Amino acid sequence: PEDVGILELQLVVPGTYVDQTELEKFHGVSAGKYTIGLGQDKMGFCSDREDINSLCLTALSQLVEKSGISYSDIGRLEVGTETILDKSKSVKSVLMQLFEESGNHDVEGLDTTNACYGGTSALMNALSWVESSAWDGRLAVVIAGDIAIYAEGAARPTGGAGAVAMLIGPNAPLVIERGLRSTYMAHAYDFYKPNLDSEYPVVDGKLSIECYLKALDKCYQSYCQKARKLSGLTGESNDAVGINSFDGIVFHSPFCKLVEKSFARLVLNDFLSTPQELIPQLYPGLDLFKGVKLEDTYFNREVEKGFMAFSKELFNRKTKPSLLLSNQVGNMYTASLYGGLVSYLCSKPIQELVGQRVGLFSYGSGLASSMYSIKIIEGPKLTKLLSNLKSVIPLLNSRKKIDPTEFSKTMEIREVNHSKAPYKPVGSLSWLFPGTWYLNQVDENHRRTYQKI
Ligand code: ACO
C-alpha cells in the first residue's frame, strides 16, 4: 500500500477546566508563574466520572461516527497510554464492547505503555501492520489518551487530560514519510509511576527537562542525517537540511514554554553544524556562542535567550500554532503530540497546508523519543479531515470553568477513591459533554461499567 498515514483525527477533551491565573492565586505562587513562566492558560481535568477506559470509549465512538466507517472496517486497534487501571487487562479489551453489535472480533492490537511515548509506538505498530504481509485491507485505529494529574506542588499546573483517536490506512491525506524516522532511547528515572495505588508520578522536574532536551538533540541530528542521505546530499554540515526543511514542527508539549525553548534548540543545533565562515551571515549576533557544546547548554540562560530571540519569528510561524491545545488543556501525555498536530491543522487554511511537511517530536520519560515527518496531500480526504476538525475550537470554548477550590476537591476525591471497590462515582454528569462515555460504577470485583450521556 502507498501513502500510508492518518485519514482522520478525533479529539476528546474534558468538559471542565481550571483557569491557571486563578490557580496561581490559589497556590499562592507569584502572578505569572504558570501563565507566563510555563505558558499555560487553562488546564483540563476530569472528575471521578471519567477514567482512561471512558475517555477512549468516547474517542473511538466519536471517531467511528465522524468518519462514517463501521466497526467491521477496523482490523487493528491500539491504545497508547500511561494511565493504568489494571496490571493485566488492556484498555483495548474494554473498547471491544463497542464492536459487539457489528460482530467483528477480528481486531489485532493491544496497549502500549511508556510515559508520553506510548501513542507514538502504537502509531508505528499500526503503520507497520498496514505495510506488512499481515494486512487484510482494513483500517487501523490508534488512540493516544491520558489523564495527567500531579500531586499538590510544583508539577500540579502541568497536568491535563484528553485523547486523540487516529484512523490509519493507505492513500492518506497525512502521509507519514517512509525512511525518515529517528529514535533515541535510554534509561532514566526522570518521571515514573512506581506506586501502583496512586495516579501521581514520581517526578524529577529538572532532570525530565534535561532528558527531553537531550532526546530532542539526538533525534533531530539523526533525522537530519537520514534526510540528507535520502536526498543524496553528502557532508555533515549541509544547510540544505535543517529547520527550513519543515513548514511546521510539532513537539510533545509538557508545557508551552518548554516547546518554545525546544524550537530555539533546533536552531542551535543547525548553528553548531554550520561552517564557521557562514556564521556571521546566517546567524548575525550569535557569534559568541560558536564554541558551545550542546550538553553544557540545557540550562544556559544566555544561549537560551540568544537563540529564542533569534528564532522567534520562525517559531511563531512553524510551531506556535501547534500549541493551542497545550495552552488550553495542558499536558495530555500520550495525546499531547497529537493534540499539537490537531492544533496545527486547525490554525491554517487548507490552501496553506497543502504540500507542507510537518515534523513531529515525541518524548516519553524513562526514556523513549522519536522524530518523524508528515506530508500533507491535497484532495477530498484532506478536505474531509479538516472539516471534521472545525468542531475543535467551539468545543474548547464551550467547556465549564471550575474554580480552584472545587478542582482541588475533585482531585482529592480521585486520589482517595482511585482503586476502591465497590465504588459509585460522585462527579456531576452535568460536567460532561453530550456523547461522553462515563464510569457508572465499580463492583466489588473491580469490574467497571460505563454509560453514555
Ligand atoms: N512570572 C513569570 N515567570 C515566572 C514567574 C512569574 N511570576 N515565576 C516563575 N517564572 C518562571 C521561571 O523563571 C521558570 O521559567 P524559566 O525556566 O524559563 O526561567 C518558569 O516560570 C517555571 O518556574 P520554576 O521555578 O522553574 O518552576 P518549578 O521548578 O516550580 O516547576 C516544573 C516547573 C519543573 C516544570 C514542574 O512544573 C514539573 O515538575 N512539571 C512536571 C514535569 C514535566 O512536565 N517535565 C517535562 C518533560 S517530561 C513530561 O512530559 C512529563
Residues whose N, C-alpha, C, O or C-beta is under 5 A from the ligand:
A	BS01	ACO	S30 A31 G32 K33 I36 G37 L38 A154 A155 T158 F191 V203 G205 K206 S208 I209 Y212 P254 S365
